[in-house]
């Protein structure tokens, strides 16, 4: 897994965009007390379910790989 140049900024963008997407679909309502970890996991699973990103192999799913996958998705927006 090759780290992106500005992965932190892209992850922030992915979380913001993913939250808006989930709320616009009416499938989630995020609270201020929700942790970033929970948001990342939910957004990743939603995007995989909607076939907007390709799922990671089961043995490779972790917080780090989900963050990376979301950052890649945000870089293509």
C-alpha positions, 0 to 999 in steps of 0.5 A, a space after each residue: 500500500 503506497 501512502 498518498 502525498 496528502 492522505 490526511 487532507 483527503 481522508 478529511 474530505 472523504 469523511 465530510 463527503 461520505 457523511 453528506 452522502 449518507 445523510 442525503 440517502 437517508 441511511 444515517 444521521 451522524 452526531 458530534 459525539 461519533 468517533 472518527 473510527 466509527 464514521 470511517 467504518 460506516 462510510 466505507 461499508 456504505 460505499 462498498 454496499 453502493 458499489 462506489 468503491 471496491 471492497 477490500 479482501 476480508 483478511 486485509 480490512 483494518 482501520 488503516 486500509 479503510 482510511 487509505 481506501 477512502 482517501 483514494 476515493 476522495 482523490 477521485 472526486 
